Amino acid sequence: MPSPLYALLHSVVPPVAKAVWRPEIVGLENVPRTGPLLLASNHLSFVDSVVIPIVVPRAVTFLAKGEYFTGTGVRGALSRTWFEGLGMQPIDRDDSRAAMTSLDTALGVLESGGAFGIYPEGTRSRDGRLYRGRTGVAHLALSAGARVVPVGLRGTDRIQPVGSRLPRLARIRVAFGEPIDPVGRYDDLPTGKARRLLTDEVMSAIATLSGQEEAGVYNDRAPDA
């Protein structure tokens, strides 16, 4: 169940944000209202993790950098309250076990019947292309028996471009594709191949929704990503 703080913020933030940015929302009926769910999206900007929960009619958990939760003083307290209120959970990306920890966190959310947001590219695209998906999304879907809804974002890079500290006014589009149910589809395939095929299917759907050129390679994490 969402926390009281989450409920409070979501009674205020989504209406205000929608009035300011007036997002075009397509395919919202494709988002299941209950059950374990992965929202797999392209990644253009920091605000992606705010935009998706604003338009989705159920609580969505995203991971966020641990620094957002550990600040001191009034600013640190406000940052921590904001990110916790949005339903985000901290991850130390410099920890050698960060990838495993993030998968464990996601599995916990899915096994409790929740929705988890994930960026299969791994980090933000700095040139606007869609990079090859890493197979963590398929690992989670197959392990938890969770449906995957592909998400295509457009314009969020104009709200907060890489390197920008303050958001700007820009029109954005959020498109949700049809759910991909992995259950029973890959039972006869080796685990690695099943994960690769499912990930590629998800990324192909994201490319269609986002209209991005596919880079065909993995996106390496930039120092400030």
CYANA upper distance limits for C-alpha pairs under 8 A (distance plus 0.5 A):
  2 PRO  CA      6 TYR  CA      6.41
  2 PRO  CA      7 ALA  CA      7.01
  2 PRO  CA     59 ALA  CA      7.12
  2 PRO  CA     87 GLY  CA      8.12
  3 SER  CA      7 ALA  CA      6.81
  3 SER  CA     85 GLY  CA      8.14
  4 PRO  CA      8 LEU  CA      6.59
  5 LEU  CA      9 LEU  CA      6.67
  5 LEU  CA     84 GLU  CA      8.40
  5 LEU  CA     85 GLY  CA      5.62
  6 TYR  CA     10 HIS  CA      6.52
  6 TYR  CA     84 GLU  CA      8.01
  6 TYR  CA     85 GLY  CA      4.85
  6 TYR  CA     86 LEU  CA      6.21
  6 TYR  CA     87 GLY  CA      6.82
  7 ALA  CA     11 SER  CA      6.67
  7 ALA  CA     85 GLY  CA      8.43
  8 LEU  CA     12 VAL  CA      7.30
  9 LEU  CA     13 VAL  CA      6.21
  9 LEU  CA     85 GLY  CA      6.81
  9 LEU  CA     86 LEU  CA      7.63
 10 HIS  CA     14 PRO  CA      6.45
 10 HIS  CA     54 ILE  CA      7.95
 10 HIS  CA     86 LEU  CA      8.18
 11 SER  CA     15 PRO  CA      8.00
 12 VAL  CA     16 VAL  CA      7.02
 13 VAL  CA     17 ALA  CA      6.41
 13 VAL  CA     54 ILE  CA      7.86
 14 PRO  CA     18 LYS  CA      6.43
 14 PRO  CA     54 ILE  CA      5.38
 14 PRO  CA     55 VAL  CA      7.60
 15 PRO  CA     19 ALA  CA      6.66
 16 VAL  CA     20 VAL  CA      6.75
 17 ALA  CA     21 TRP  CA      6.44
 17 ALA  CA     22 ARG  CA      8.05
 17 ALA  CA     54 ILE  CA      8.19
 18 LYS  CA     22 ARG  CA      5.29
 18 LYS  CA     23 PRO  CA      6.71
 20 VAL  CA    169 LEU  CA      7.95
 21 TRP  CA    169 LEU  CA      6.89
 21 TRP  CA    170 ALA  CA      6.71
 21 TRP  CA    171 ARG  CA      6.29
 21 TRP  CA    172 ILE  CA      7.59
 22 ARG  CA    171 ARG  CA      7.12
 22 ARG  CA    172 ILE  CA      8.01
 23 PRO  CA    171 ARG  CA      6.63
 23 PRO  CA    172 ILE  CA      5.49
 23 PRO  CA    173 ARG  CA      6.04
 23 PRO  CA    174 VAL  CA      7.56
 24 GLU  CA    171 ARG  CA      8.35
 24 GLU  CA    172 ILE  CA      6.77
 24 GLU  CA    173 ARG  CA      5.07
 24 GLU  CA    174 VAL  CA      6.68
 25 ILE  CA     55 VAL  CA      8.17
 25 ILE  CA    173 ARG  CA      6.45
 25 ILE  CA    174 VAL  CA      5.45
 25 ILE  CA    175 ALA  CA      6.40
 26 VAL  CA    173 ARG  CA      8.17
 26 VAL  CA    174 VAL  CA      6.70
 26 VAL  CA    175 ALA  CA      5.00
 26 VAL  CA    176 PHE  CA      6.66
 27 GLY  CA     31 VAL  CA      8.34
 27 GLY  CA    175 ALA  CA      6.33
 27 GLY  CA    176 PHE  CA      5.33
 27 GLY  CA    177 GLY  CA      6.85
 27 GLY  CA    178 GLU  CA      8.40
 28 LEU  CA     56 VAL  CA      7.88
 28 LEU  CA    175 ALA  CA      7.95
 28 LEU  CA    176 PHE  CA      6.45
 30 ASN  CA    149 VAL  CA      7.92
 30 ASN  CA    176 PHE  CA      6.87
 30 ASN  CA    177 GLY  CA      6.85
 30 ASN  CA    178 GLU  CA      5.84
 30 ASN  CA    179 PRO  CA      6.89
 31 VAL  CA     56 VAL  CA      8.15
 31 VAL  CA    149 VAL  CA      7.25
 31 VAL  CA    176 PHE  CA      7.74
 31 VAL  CA    178 GLU  CA      8.42
 31 VAL  CA    179 PRO  CA      7.78
 32 PRO  CA     37 LEU  CA      8.09
 33 ARG  CA     57 PRO  CA      7.71
 33 ARG  CA     58 ARG  CA      7.03
 34 THR  CA    113 GLY  CA      7.69
 34 THR  CA    114 GLY  CA      8.12
 35 GLY  CA    113 GLY  CA      5.20
 35 GLY  CA    114 GLY  CA      6.85
 35 GLY  CA    115 ALA  CA      8.19
 35 GLY  CA    146 ALA  CA      8.25
 36 PRO  CA    109 VAL  CA      8.33
 36 PRO  CA    110 LEU  CA      5.24
 36 PRO  CA    111 GLU  CA      7.26
 36 PRO  CA    112 SER  CA      7.83
 36 PRO  CA    113 GLY  CA      4.75
 36 PRO  CA    114 GLY  CA      5.54
 36 PRO  CA    115 ALA  CA      6.25
 36 PRO  CA    144 ALA  CA      8.06
 36 PRO  CA    145 GLY  CA      8.15
 36 PRO  CA    146 ALA  CA      5.55
 36 PRO  CA    147 ARG  CA      7.35
 37 LEU  CA    110 LEU  CA      7.10
 37 LEU  CA    113 GLY  CA      8.04
 37 LEU  CA    114 GLY  CA      6.95
 37 LEU  CA    115 ALA  CA      5.07
 37 LEU  CA    116 PHE  CA      6.83
 37 LEU  CA    146 ALA  CA      5.74
 37 LEU  CA    147 ARG  CA      5.70
 37 LEU  CA    148 VAL  CA      6.51
 37 LEU  CA    149 VAL  CA      7.93
 38 LEU  CA    110 LEU  CA      8.47
 38 LEU  CA    115 ALA  CA      6.30
 38 LEU  CA    116 PHE  CA      5.57
 38 LEU  CA    117 GLY  CA      6.37
 38 LEU  CA    118 ILE  CA      7.47
 38 LEU  CA    137 VAL  CA      8.30
 38 LEU  CA    141 ALA  CA      7.72
 38 LEU  CA    146 ALA  CA      7.16
 38 LEU  CA    147 ARG  CA      6.73
 38 LEU  CA    148 VAL  CA      5.20
 38 LEU  CA    149 VAL  CA      6.69
 39 LEU  CA    115 ALA  CA      7.71
 39 LEU  CA    116 PHE  CA      6.70
 39 LEU  CA    117 GLY  CA      5.23
 39 LEU  CA    118 ILE  CA      6.64
 39 LEU  CA    148 VAL  CA      6.47
 39 LEU  CA    149 VAL  CA      5.53
 39 LEU  CA    150 PRO  CA      6.54
 39 LEU  CA    151 VAL  CA      7.07
 40 ALA  CA    117 GLY  CA      6.63
 40 ALA  CA    118 ILE  CA      5.50
 40 ALA  CA    119 TYR  CA      6.19
 40 ALA  CA    120 PRO  CA      7.12
 40 ALA  CA    137 VAL  CA      7.94
 40 ALA  CA    148 VAL  CA      7.17
 40 ALA  CA    149 VAL  CA      6.66
 40 ALA  CA    150 PRO  CA      5.42
 40 ALA  CA    151 VAL  CA      6.28
 40 ALA  CA    202 VAL  CA      8.05
 40 ALA  CA    206 ILE  CA      8.45
 41 SER  CA    117 GLY  CA      8.11
 41 SER  CA    118 ILE  CA      6.93
 41 SER  CA    119 TYR  CA      5.73
 41 SER  CA    120 PRO  CA      7.62
 41 SER  CA    150 PRO  CA      6.41
 41 SER  CA    151 VAL  CA      4.93
 41 SER  CA    152 GLY  CA      6.41
 41 SER  CA    153 LEU  CA      7.71
 41 SER  CA    206 ILE  CA      7.17
 42 ASN  CA    119 TYR  CA      6.48
 42 ASN  CA    120 PRO  CA      7.87
 42 ASN  CA    121 GLU  CA      7.51
 42 ASN  CA    130 LEU  CA      7.43
 42 ASN  CA    151 VAL  CA      7.32
 42 ASN  CA    152 GLY  CA      6.49
 42 ASN  CA    153 LEU  CA      6.91
 42 ASN  CA    206 ILE  CA      7.14
 42 ASN  CA    210 SER  CA      8.02
 43 HIS  CA     48 ASP  CA      7.18
 43 HIS  CA    119 TYR  CA      6.67
 43 HIS  CA    121 GLU  CA      7.76
 43 HIS  CA    123 THR  CA      7.24
 43 HIS  CA    124 ARG  CA      5.36
 43 HIS  CA    125 SER  CA      6.68
 43 HIS  CA    153 LEU  CA      8.08
 44 LEU  CA     48 ASP  CA      7.49
 44 LEU  CA    124 ARG  CA      5.70
 44 LEU  CA    125 SER  CA      5.97
 44 LEU  CA    126 ARG  CA      7.87
 44 LEU  CA    128 GLY  CA      7.56
 44 LEU  CA    153 LEU  CA      8.19
 44 LEU  CA    156 THR  CA      6.79
 44 LEU  CA    157 ASP  CA      5.73
 45 SER  CA    124 ARG  CA      6.79
 45 SER  CA    156 THR  CA      6.41
 45 SER  CA    157 ASP  CA      5.51
 45 SER  CA    159 ILE  CA      8.43
 45 SER  CA    160 GLN  CA      6.70
 45 SER  CA    161 PRO  CA      6.86
 45 SER  CA    162 VAL  CA      7.09
 46 PHE  CA     50 VAL  CA      8.49
 46 PHE  CA    124 ARG  CA      8.39
 46 PHE  CA    160 GLN  CA      7.50
 46 PHE  CA    162 VAL  CA      8.39
 47 VAL  CA     51 VAL  CA      6.59
 47 VAL  CA    156 THR  CA      7.31
 47 VAL  CA    159 ILE  CA      8.10
 47 VAL  CA    160 GLN  CA      7.26
 48 ASP  CA     52 ILE  CA      6.71
 48 ASP  CA    153 LEU  CA      8.34
 48 ASP  CA    156 THR  CA      7.10
 49 SER  CA     53 PRO  CA      7.41
 49 SER  CA     62 PHE  CA      7.12
 49 SER  CA    117 GLY  CA      8.33
 50 VAL  CA     54 ILE  CA      6.80
 50 VAL  CA     86 LEU  CA      8.08
 51 VAL  CA     55 VAL  CA      7.12
 52 ILE  CA     56 VAL  CA      6.60
 52 ILE  CA    174 VAL  CA      8.25
 53 PRO  CA     57 PRO  CA      8.31
 53 PRO  CA     58 ARG  CA      8.16
 53 PRO  CA     59 ALA  CA      7.31
 53 PRO  CA     60 VAL  CA      6.27
 53 PRO  CA     86 LEU  CA      8.28
 56 VAL  CA     60 VAL  CA      8.24
 58 ARG  CA    115 ALA  CA      8.25
 59 ALA  CA     87 GLY  CA      7.88
 59 ALA  CA    114 GLY  CA      8.01
 59 ALA  CA    115 ALA  CA      7.16
 60 VAL  CA     87 GLY  CA      7.28
 60 VAL  CA    114 GLY  CA      7.82
 60 VAL  CA    115 ALA  CA      5.46
 60 VAL  CA    116 PHE  CA      5.91
 60 VAL  CA    117 GLY  CA      6.82
 61 THR  CA     87 GLY  CA      5.82
 61 THR  CA     88 MET  CA      5.91
 61 THR  CA     89 GLN  CA      7.68
 61 THR  CA    109 VAL  CA      8.18
 61 THR  CA    115 ALA  CA      6.83
 61 THR  CA    116 PHE  CA      5.29
 61 THR  CA    117 GLY  CA      6.42
 62 PHE  CA     87 GLY  CA      7.49
 62 PHE  CA     88 MET  CA      5.36
 62 PHE  CA     89 GLN  CA      6.90
 62 PHE  CA    116 PHE  CA      6.66
 62 PHE  CA    117 GLY  CA      5.65
 62 PHE  CA    118 ILE  CA      7.46
 63 LEU  CA     88 MET  CA      5.92
 63 LEU  CA     89 GLN  CA      5.39
 63 LEU  CA     90 PRO  CA      6.25
 63 LEU  CA     91 ILE  CA      6.77
 63 LEU  CA    102 SER  CA      8.04
 64 ALA  CA     68 TYR  CA      7.79
 64 ALA  CA     83 PHE  CA      8.48
 64 ALA  CA     88 MET  CA      6.69
 64 ALA  CA     89 GLN  CA      6.49
 64 ALA  CA     90 PRO  CA      5.57
 64 ALA  CA     91 ILE  CA      6.51
 65 LYS  CA     69 PHE  CA      8.38
 65 LYS  CA     90 PRO  CA      6.15
 65 LYS  CA     91 ILE  CA      5.88
 65 LYS  CA     92 ASP  CA      6.69
 65 LYS  CA     93 ARG  CA      7.36
 66 GLY  CA     70 THR  CA      7.18
 66 GLY  CA     90 PRO  CA      5.07
 66 GLY  CA     91 ILE  CA      5.48
 66 GLY  CA     92 ASP  CA      5.65
 66 GLY  CA     93 ARG  CA      8.23
 67 GLU  CA     71 GLY  CA      7.10
 67 GLU  CA     92 ASP  CA      8.48
 68 TYR  CA     76 GLY  CA      8.01
 68 TYR  CA     79 SER  CA      6.48
 68 TYR  CA     80 ARG  CA      6.58
 68 TYR  CA     83 PHE  CA      7.79
 68 TYR  CA     90 PRO  CA      8.17
 69 PHE  CA     76 GLY  CA      7.67
 69 PHE  CA     79 SER  CA      7.15
 69 PHE  CA     80 ARG  CA      5.02
 69 PHE  CA     83 PHE  CA      7.97
 69 PHE  CA     90 PRO  CA      7.28
 70 THR  CA     76 GLY  CA      7.18
 70 THR  CA     80 ARG  CA      7.68
 71 GLY  CA     75 ARG  CA      7.61
 71 GLY  CA     76 GLY  CA      4.33
 71 GLY  CA     77 ALA  CA      7.35
 71 GLY  CA     79 SER  CA      7.98
 71 GLY  CA     80 ARG  CA      8.02
 72 THR  CA     76 GLY  CA      4.95
 72 THR  CA     77 ALA  CA      7.06
 73 GLY  CA     77 ALA  CA      6.72
 74 VAL  CA     78 LEU  CA      6.62
 75 ARG  CA     79 SER  CA      6.63
 76 GLY  CA     80 ARG  CA      6.60
 77 ALA  CA     81 THR  CA      6.56
 78 LEU  CA     82 TRP  CA      6.53
 79 SER  CA     83 PHE  CA      6.76
 80 ARG  CA     84 GLU  CA      6.47
 81 THR  CA     85 GLY  CA      6.27
 82 TRP  CA     86 LEU  CA      6.81
 83 PHE  CA     87 GLY  CA      7.12
 83 PHE  CA     88 MET  CA      6.05
 83 PHE  CA     89 GLN  CA      8.26
 84 GLU  CA     88 MET  CA      5.94
 84 GLU  CA     89 GLN  CA      7.38
 91 ILE  CA     98 ALA  CA      7.21
 91 ILE  CA    101 THR  CA      8.25
 91 ILE  CA    102 SER  CA      7.42
 92 ASP  CA     98 ALA  CA      6.56
 93 ARG  CA     98 ALA  CA      5.90
 93 ARG  CA     99 ALA  CA      8.27
 94 ASP  CA     98 ALA  CA      7.48
 97 ARG  CA    101 THR  CA      6.56
 98 ALA  CA    102 SER  CA      6.54
 99 ALA  CA    103 LEU  CA      6.87
100 MET  CA    104 ASP  CA      6.72
101 THR  CA    105 THR  CA      6.65
102 SER  CA    106 ALA  CA      6.65
103 LEU  CA    107 LEU  CA      6.58
103 LEU  CA    136 GLY  CA      7.90
103 LEU  CA    140 LEU  CA      7.74
104 ASP  CA    108 GLY  CA      6.72
105 THR  CA    109 VAL  CA      6.98
106 ALA  CA    110 LEU  CA      6.74
106 ALA  CA    116 PHE  CA      6.85
106 ALA  CA    140 LEU  CA      7.94
107 LEU  CA    111 GLU  CA      6.36
107 LEU  CA    140 LEU  CA      6.97
107 LEU  CA    143 SER  CA      8.47
107 LEU  CA    144 ALA  CA      7.24
108 GLY  CA    112 SER  CA      6.83
109 VAL  CA    113 GLY  CA      7.15
109 VAL  CA    114 GLY  CA      5.66
109 VAL  CA    115 ALA  CA      7.25
109 VAL  CA    116 PHE  CA      7.15
110 LEU  CA    114 GLY  CA      5.50
110 LEU  CA    115 ALA  CA      6.81
110 LEU  CA    116 PHE  CA      7.41
110 LEU  CA    144 ALA  CA      6.91
110 LEU  CA    146 ALA  CA      7.60
111 GLU  CA    144 ALA  CA      6.81
118 ILE  CA    137 VAL  CA      7.65
119 TYR  CA    123 THR  CA      7.58
120 PRO  CA    132 ARG  CA      8.29
120 PRO  CA    133 GLY  CA      5.15
120 PRO  CA    134 ARG  CA      5.80
120 PRO  CA    135 THR  CA      7.73
120 PRO  CA    136 GLY  CA      7.61
120 PRO  CA    137 VAL  CA      6.69
120 PRO  CA    203 MET  CA      8.37
121 GLU  CA    130 LEU  CA      8.10
121 GLU  CA    131 TYR  CA      6.16
121 GLU  CA    132 ARG  CA      6.49
121 GLU  CA    133 GLY  CA      5.24
121 GLU  CA    134 ARG  CA      6.61
121 GLU  CA    218 TYR  CA      7.56
121 GLU  CA    219 ASN  CA      6.93
122 GLY  CA    133 GLY  CA      8.06
122 GLY  CA    134 ARG  CA      7.47
122 GLY  CA    219 ASN  CA      7.65
122 GLY  CA    221 ARG  CA      8.07
123 THR  CA    219 ASN  CA      7.44
123 THR  CA    220 ASP  CA      8.03
123 THR  CA    221 ARG  CA      6.44
123 THR  CA    225 ALA  CA      7.03
124 ARG  CA    221 ARG  CA      8.50
124 ARG  CA    225 ALA  CA      7.02
125 SER  CA    129 ARG  CA      6.85
125 SER  CA    130 LEU  CA      7.36
125 SER  CA    131 TYR  CA      7.84
125 SER  CA    219 ASN  CA      7.74
126 ARG  CA    162 VAL  CA      7.74
128 GLY  CA    212 GLN  CA      7.53
128 GLY  CA    213 GLU  CA      8.37
129 ARG  CA    212 GLN  CA      6.09
129 ARG  CA    213 GLU  CA      5.61
129 ARG  CA    214 GLU  CA      6.27
129 ARG  CA    215 ALA  CA      6.27
130 LEU  CA    207 ALA  CA      7.44
130 LEU  CA    212 GLN  CA      6.27
130 LEU  CA    213 GLU  CA      6.46
130 LEU  CA    214 GLU  CA      5.21
130 LEU  CA    215 ALA  CA      6.19
131 TYR  CA    214 GLU  CA      6.54
131 TYR  CA    215 ALA  CA      5.56
131 TYR  CA    216 GLY  CA      6.60
131 TYR  CA    217 VAL  CA      6.30
131 TYR  CA    218 TYR  CA      6.00
131 TYR  CA    219 ASN  CA      6.25
132 ARG  CA    200 ASP  CA      8.47
132 ARG  CA    203 MET  CA      7.84
132 ARG  CA    214 GLU  CA      8.05
132 ARG  CA    215 ALA  CA      7.42
132 ARG  CA    216 GLY  CA      6.09
132 ARG  CA    217 VAL  CA      5.74
132 ARG  CA    218 TYR  CA      5.42
132 ARG  CA    219 ASN  CA      7.69
133 GLY  CA    199 THR  CA      6.72
133 GLY  CA    200 ASP  CA      7.37
133 GLY  CA    203 MET  CA      6.76
133 GLY  CA    218 TYR  CA      7.61
134 ARG  CA    199 THR  CA      7.59
134 ARG  CA    218 TYR  CA      8.29
135 THR  CA    139 HIS  CA      6.77
135 THR  CA    195 ARG  CA      6.28
135 THR  CA    196 ARG  CA      6.57
135 THR  CA    199 THR  CA      6.18
136 GLY  CA    140 LEU  CA      6.69
137 VAL  CA    141 ALA  CA      6.73
137 VAL  CA    199 THR  CA      7.15
138 ALA  CA    142 LEU  CA      6.43
138 ALA  CA    195 ARG  CA      5.48
138 ALA  CA    196 ARG  CA      7.95
138 ALA  CA    198 LEU  CA      6.35
138 ALA  CA    199 THR  CA      6.05
139 HIS  CA    143 SER  CA      6.40
139 HIS  CA    195 ARG  CA      6.67
140 LEU  CA    144 ALA  CA      6.40
140 LEU  CA    145 GLY  CA      8.42
140 LEU  CA    146 ALA  CA      7.95
141 ALA  CA    145 GLY  CA      5.93
141 ALA  CA    146 ALA  CA      5.17
141 ALA  CA    147 ARG  CA      6.91
141 ALA  CA    148 VAL  CA      7.39
141 ALA  CA    182 PRO  CA      7.32
142 LEU  CA    146 ALA  CA      7.36
142 LEU  CA    182 PRO  CA      6.79
142 LEU  CA    183 VAL  CA      7.39
142 LEU  CA    195 ARG  CA      8.44
145 GLY  CA    181 ASP  CA      8.38
145 GLY  CA    182 PRO  CA      7.39
145 GLY  CA    183 VAL  CA      6.34
146 ALA  CA    181 ASP  CA      7.46
146 ALA  CA    182 PRO  CA      7.89
146 ALA  CA    183 VAL  CA      8.42
147 ARG  CA    179 PRO  CA      6.53
147 ARG  CA    180 ILE  CA      6.00
147 ARG  CA    181 ASP  CA      5.11
147 ARG  CA    182 PRO  CA      7.17
148 VAL  CA    179 PRO  CA      5.92
148 VAL  CA    180 ILE  CA      5.49
148 VAL  CA    181 ASP  CA      7.02
148 VAL  CA    202 VAL  CA      8.21
149 VAL  CA    176 PHE  CA      7.11
149 VAL  CA    177 GLY  CA      6.42
149 VAL  CA    178 GLU  CA      6.67
149 VAL  CA    179 PRO  CA      5.01
149 VAL  CA    180 ILE  CA      6.74
150 PRO  CA    176 PHE  CA      6.43
150 PRO  CA    177 GLY  CA      5.70
150 PRO  CA    178 GLU  CA      7.76
150 PRO  CA    179 PRO  CA      7.69
150 PRO  CA    202 VAL  CA      6.68
150 PRO  CA    203 MET  CA      8.26
150 PRO  CA    205 ALA  CA      6.72
150 PRO  CA    206 ILE  CA      5.98
151 VAL  CA    174 VAL  CA      7.53
151 VAL  CA    175 ALA  CA      6.16
151 VAL  CA    176 PHE  CA      5.22
151 VAL  CA    177 GLY  CA      6.77
151 VAL  CA    206 ILE  CA      6.33
151 VAL  CA    209 LEU  CA      7.37
151 VAL  CA    210 SER  CA      8.28
152 GLY  CA    173 ARG  CA      8.44
152 GLY  CA    174 VAL  CA      6.44
152 GLY  CA    175 ALA  CA      5.58
152 GLY  CA    176 PHE  CA      7.05
152 GLY  CA    206 ILE  CA      5.80
152 GLY  CA    207 ALA  CA      7.69
152 GLY  CA    208 THR  CA      8.27
152 GLY  CA    209 LEU  CA      5.11
152 GLY  CA    210 SER  CA      4.70
152 GLY  CA    211 GLY  CA      8.47
153 LEU  CA    172 ILE  CA      7.90
153 LEU  CA    173 ARG  CA      6.32
153 LEU  CA    174 VAL  CA      5.38
153 LEU  CA    175 ALA  CA      7.03
153 LEU  CA    209 LEU  CA      8.14
153 LEU  CA    210 SER  CA      6.11
154 ARG  CA    172 ILE  CA      6.08
154 ARG  CA    173 ARG  CA      5.55
154 ARG  CA    174 VAL  CA      7.14
154 ARG  CA    210 SER  CA      6.57
155 GLY  CA    159 ILE  CA      7.53
155 GLY  CA    170 ALA  CA      7.44
155 GLY  CA    171 ARG  CA      6.80
155 GLY  CA    172 ILE  CA      5.04
155 GLY  CA    173 ARG  CA      7.07
156 THR  CA    160 GLN  CA      7.23
156 THR  CA    161 PRO  CA      8.42
156 THR  CA    170 ALA  CA      8.15
156 THR  CA    172 ILE  CA      6.45
157 ASP  CA    161 PRO  CA      5.31
157 ASP  CA    162 VAL  CA      7.82
158 ARG  CA    168 ARG  CA      7.64
158 ARG  CA    169 LEU  CA      8.40
158 ARG  CA    170 ALA  CA      6.57
159 ILE  CA    167 PRO  CA      5.73
159 ILE  CA    168 ARG  CA      5.16
159 ILE  CA    169 LEU  CA      6.44
159 ILE  CA    170 ALA  CA      6.03
160 GLN  CA    164 SER  CA      6.24
160 GLN  CA    165 ARG  CA      7.73
160 GLN  CA    166 LEU  CA      7.10
160 GLN  CA    167 PRO  CA      5.39
160 GLN  CA    168 ARG  CA      6.81
175 ALA  CA    209 LEU  CA      6.61
175 ALA  CA    210 SER  CA      8.11
176 PHE  CA    209 LEU  CA      7.96
177 GLY  CA    205 ALA  CA      7.53
177 GLY  CA    206 ILE  CA      8.31
177 GLY  CA    209 LEU  CA      7.63
180 ILE  CA    202 VAL  CA      8.29
182 PRO  CA    186 TYR  CA      7.74
182 PRO  CA    198 LEU  CA      8.07
186 TYR  CA    194 ALA  CA      6.16
189 LEU  CA    193 LYS  CA      6.97
189 LEU  CA    194 ALA  CA      6.30
190 PRO  CA    194 ALA  CA      6.65
191 THR  CA    195 ARG  CA      6.72
192 GLY  CA    196 ARG  CA      6.77
193 LYS  CA    197 LEU  CA      6.60
194 ALA  CA    198 LEU  CA      6.65
195 ARG  CA    199 THR  CA      6.52
196 ARG  CA    200 ASP  CA      6.60
197 LEU  CA    201 GLU  CA      6.72
198 LEU  CA    202 VAL  CA      6.78
199 THR  CA    203 MET  CA      6.69
200 ASP  CA    204 SER  CA      6.55
201 GLU  CA    205 ALA  CA      6.88
202 VAL  CA    206 ILE  CA      6.79
203 MET  CA    207 ALA  CA      6.62
204 SER  CA    208 THR  CA      6.90
205 ALA  CA    209 LEU  CA      6.84
206 ILE  CA    210 SER  CA      6.44
207 ALA  CA    211 GLY  CA      6.04
207 ALA  CA    212 GLN  CA      6.07
207 ALA  CA    213 GLU  CA      7.79
207 ALA  CA    214 GLU  CA      7.53
208 THR  CA    212 GLN  CA      8.10
221 ARG  CA    225 ALA  CA      6.81
